[in-house]
Amino acid sequence: MQVTNKMLGIFFLVALVSIATAEEPATSSADSLDSAAMEAVMAKLGAPGEPHKHLQAMVGKYKTTSNWILPGKGEESVDEGTAEFKSILGGRFVTQEFTSTYNGQPMEGFGILGYENAEQNFVGIWIDNMSTHILHTVGQLDEKTGVMTEKGTCSSPIGPMNFQMTTVPTEDGFVFTLSQVTGDTVTEMGKIKYVKQ
């Protein structure tokens, strides 16, 4: 009986402590900022900066030449095409509309690329008519060379697929290279040369 009373006493003590703790409002970092300070932080995070200027330099129309390595064939598919980059949302993002062919089949693609101030990363998505998955990308820019290196992930029937992408500036545009990453192995899949018109 004494054991039961002690157990009930402990139970009520824990319950009272829980109630008292629940009544104390949790203090978050957001609560410590007044509304004016929060507004200033959000405005800074939402404003286009130097990385966004790099994206704006991509805006325009291009002729493209794609060299894709055909899986299992050991040969290349060389395809001509066009691309157009547009600035959206006050210069915070650029879109790409891509039209070409791949191994004799029509290919259309659409991408969005931006720079996330809070995370300090270039971020993007890519979709095309060759699949129903969405490729998500995160990358960094080498400010000295102008080379952007991105890592991408998308779903597949055998699980997540990982990619590495590099965009190297040229005198009249840039060259985009796509590689598949399996463990420590990086296998080039192909590249696209963009020539600005």
C-alpha positions in Angstrom: 0.0 0.0 0.0 2.8 2.4 0.9 4.5 1.6 -2.5 1.3 2.4 -4.2 0.9 5.7 -2.4 4.5 6.6 -3.2 4.0 5.8 -6.9 0.8 8.0 -6.9 2.7 10.8 -5.2 5.5 10.6 -7.8 3.0 10.5 -10.6 1.2 13.7 -9.3 4.6 15.4 -8.8 5.6 14.7 -12.4 2.2 15.9 -13.6 2.4 19.2 -11.7 6.0 19.8 -13.0 4.8 19.1 -16.5 1.9 21.5 -16.2 4.0 24.2 -14.7 6.6 23.8 -17.5 4.0 23.9 -20.2 2.6 27.2 -18.9 6.0 28.9 -19.3 6.2 30.2 -22.9 9.1 28.9 -24.9 11.5 31.6 -26.0 12.7 31.2 -29.6 15.3 33.2 -31.5 12.4 34.7 -33.5 10.7 36.0 -30.3 14.0 37.7 -29.3 13.8 39.9 -32.4 11.3 42.7 -32.6 9.2 43.1 -35.7 11.3 45.8 -37.2 14.5 43.8 -36.8 12.8 40.7 -38.2 11.6 42.7 -41.2 15.1 44.0 -41.8 16.5 40.4 -41.7 13.9 39.1 -44.1 14.5 42.0 -46.5 18.2 41.3 -46.5 17.6 37.6 -47.2 15.1 38.4 -49.9 17.3 40.9 -51.8 19.2 40.0 -55.0 23.0 40.2 -54.5 26.3 39.6 -56.3 25.5 35.9 -56.9 22.2 36.9 -58.6 24.2 39.2 -61.0 26.1 36.1 -62.1 22.8 34.5 -63.0 21.6 37.6 -64.9 24.6 37.3 -67.1 23.1 34.1 -68.4 19.9 35.7 -69.7 19.5 35.5 -73.5 19.1 33.2 -76.4 21.6 30.5 -77.3 22.3 27.9 -80.0 23.4 24.6 -78.4 25.4 21.6 -79.5 24.9 18.5 -77.3 27.3 15.6 -77.2 25.7 12.7 -75.2 27.4 9.4 -74.6 24.7 6.7 -75.4 24.5 4.1 -72.6 25.7 0.7 -73.6 26.6 1.8 -77.2 30.0 3.4 -76.7 29.1 6.1 -79.2 27.9 9.7 -79.1 24.6 11.4 -80.0 25.5 14.9 -81.4 22.4 17.1 -81.4 21.8 20.8 -82.3 19.3 22.8 -80.3 18.3 26.2 -78.8 18.0 27.5 -75.3 16.6 30.7 -73.8 17.3 32.0 -70.3 14.9 34.5 -68.8 15.1 36.6 -65.6 12.1 36.2 -63.2 10.9 37.6 -59.9 13.0 40.7 -59.8 16.3 39.1 -60.8 16.2 36.5 -58.1 15.9 33.5 -60.4 16.5 32.6 -64.1 14.6 30.1 -66.1 15.9 28.0 -69.0 13.8 26.6 -71.8 15.8 24.0 -73.8 14.8 22.4 -77.1 16.9 19.8 -78.9 17.0 16.1 -79.7 18.5 13.1 -78.0 19.3 9.9 -80.0 16.9 11.0 -82.7 14.1 11.8 -80.3 12.7 15.3 -79.5 13.9 16.7 -76.2 12.4 19.6 -74.2 13.7 20.7 -70.8 12.9 23.4 -68.3 15.0 24.6 -65.4 15.0 27.2 -62.7 18.2 28.4 -61.1 18.6 30.8 -58.2 20.8 31.7 -55.2 19.5 31.1 -51.7 21.0 33.9 -49.5 20.3 32.1 -46.2 22.1 28.9 -47.2 24.6 30.7 -49.5 24.1 28.1 -52.2 23.0 28.1 -55.8 19.8 26.0 -56.0 17.9 24.7 -58.9 15.5 22.2 -60.4 15.4 20.6 -63.8 12.5 18.7 -65.6 12.3 17.4 -69.1 10.1 15.2 -71.4 12.4 12.2 -71.0 11.1 11.4 -67.5 8.7 12.4 -64.8 11.2 13.0 -62.0 12.5 16.3 -60.8 16.3 16.9 -60.6 17.2 19.0 -57.5 20.5 20.8 -57.6 22.8 22.6 -55.1 26.0 24.3 -56.1 28.8 26.7 -55.6 30.5 29.3 -57.8 34.3 29.7 -58.0 34.5 33.5 -58.2 38.0 33.4 -59.7 37.3 31.1 -62.6 33.6 31.6 -62.9 33.1 27.8 -62.9 29.9 26.6 -61.2 29.9 23.1 -59.7 26.6 21.5 -58.7 25.4 18.3 -57.2 22.1 16.9 -58.2 19.7 14.2 -57.0 16.6 12.6 -58.5 14.6 9.4 -58.1 14.8 6.3 -60.2 13.4 2.8 -60.2 16.6 1.6 -58.5 16.7 4.3 -55.9 18.2 7.9 -55.8 20.5 8.8 -58.6 23.3 11.3 -58.0 24.9 13.7 -60.5 27.6 16.3 -60.7 27.4 19.2 -63.1 29.9 21.8 -64.1 29.3 25.0 -66.0 32.4 26.5 -67.5 32.3 30.0 -69.1 33.6 30.6 -72.6 34.1 33.7 -74.7 30.7 33.4 -76.3 28.7 31.4 -73.7 29.5 28.4 -71.6 29.9 24.6 -71.6 27.7 22.4 -69.3 29.0 18.9 -68.4 26.8 16.3 -66.8 28.3 13.3 -64.9 26.7 10.5 -62.9 28.1 9.8 -59.5 28.2 6.2 -58.1 30.1 6.0 -54.9 33.5 7.5 -55.6 33.1 7.0 -59.4 32.2 10.0 -61.6 31.2 9.0 -65.1 30.7 11.7 -67.7 27.4 11.4 -69.5 27.7 14.3 -71.9 28.0 18.0 -72.4 26.2 20.9 -74.0 28.0 23.9 -75.6 25.9 27.1 -75.3 26.7 29.9 -77.8 25.0 33.2 -77.1 23.2 34.8 -80.0 
